[in-house]
Every structure is written in structure tokens, then in C-alpha cells.
Amino acid sequence: MALKTMSVAKLQDLRGKVDAAIAEKVGARRRELEVQLSELSRHDPRGTRETARSRGTRGSVAPKYRNPKDPSQTWAGRGLQPHWVRDALKSGKKLDSFLIAKAR
């Protein structure tokens, strides 16, 4: 195929056909893999399709700390400290000063 001699319209038409062919092949392969996955899940000894992500997750936790400058900003004390907590601690404040009344 001499792509350099083709007109822009023909090249765009060709690109559309190539994109459609790729999409069809990807869709067909996806359907094949979904069939294989459903067959494998029937043989799962746990009887569930538990994913690695769902195994390690915890439920939500009530907030433990609140930003006094913006009460809508809270933190449960898990994970990375929010910027407002980190900045306050750097300025010399204590974490206990941000405790929510119920948590005290």
C-alpha cells in the first residue's frame, strides 16, 4: 500500500477501518477471556469471586480529628496525614487538640 500517495480522505477512511478491526479483535478476545474467567470461578473452592482488592479493604471509620479552621475537614487517623494536620503539627500544635469530642 502506498500511503504517501493516498489522499487525506482515503487515509482517514483507512484509519477508521483499522480502528474498527482492532476494536472487533479486542472485543472478541475480551469475550473469550470472560468465558474462561466464568469457567474458572465455578471451580473456586471459596465459592466467591473475591478479588485481591476486596480482601484487603476495611470498612469506613468514623473521623477522629477535625480541622478547627474548616470543620468540614476531618481525618480518621488512618493513612497519610492531611495537609492541615501535618502543617499544624509542624507549627507546634498537638494532635490531641484536634480530637472530636466523641473520640475524647
N, C-alpha and C positions, 0 to 999 in steps of 0.2 A: 504494500500500500504506500503510495507516495503522499505522505501527509503534507509535505511542503507545497505541493501543487494544488491541494484541495482548497475550496473556498471556505470562508468562515462558517457559512450556514451548514455546509456538509460536515465540517469538523464538529460543530455543535450537535448536529444530528447523530454523528458517530459517538460522541461523548455520552449523549442520552442513552443510546443503545448499550454502550459499555456499562454505564451505571445501572441500567435495568438488569442486565445479565448478572452483574455482581450481586445486586440485591436479591435476585432469584436464587443464586447459588448459596448465599449466606442464609436465606430463609429456609432452603431445603436442608442445609446442614444443621441449622438450629432445630428444625422439627425432628431430624434423626437423633440428635443428642437428647432432646426432651423425651423421646420414646425410650431411649436407653436409660435415662435417669429414672423414669417412672418404673421401668422393669427392675432397676437396682433398688429402688425404695421399697418395692414389695418384699425384698429379701432382707430388709433392715431388721436386725434382731430386737431393736427397741420399739419397733412399730411406729416410729415417728421420723419425720424428715428434719431433725434438729440440725441447725447449722452451727458452725463454729462461732458465729457472731452471737447467736441467741444463747449459747451455753454459758458465755462469759458475762452476760449482762446482768445487772442488778435492777431492782425496782427503783422508782424515784424516791428521793429522800427529802424530807421537809427541810427548808432552809434553816440554817443555824445562825447566820450572821447577816446583818443588814447595814447598808451604807447610810449613815445619818444624813448625809447631804442629799441623797436621792433614794428614798425609801423603796423605790421600785427595784433597786439593785440588791439582790440577795445572793448568798452563797451557802451551800450545804456543808462546806468544809472538806469536800472531796475534790480530787483532781487539782488542776492548776489554780493558783490563787488569782482572782480577778485583779485587774489593774488597780481598782480603788483600794483593795486590801493591801496589795503589795506597796503602793505608794504611801498609804497611811503607816504601815509598819516601818518603812524607811524613814519616815518623818518622826519616829519615836513613839507612836501610839501602840497600845497593847491590843492583841486580838480579842481579849475578853471584853473590851469596851464596845465591840460591835455585836455582842451576843443579843439574840432576840429574847424578849422577856420569858417566853415559854421554855427556852433552852437553858436558862439560868437555873 
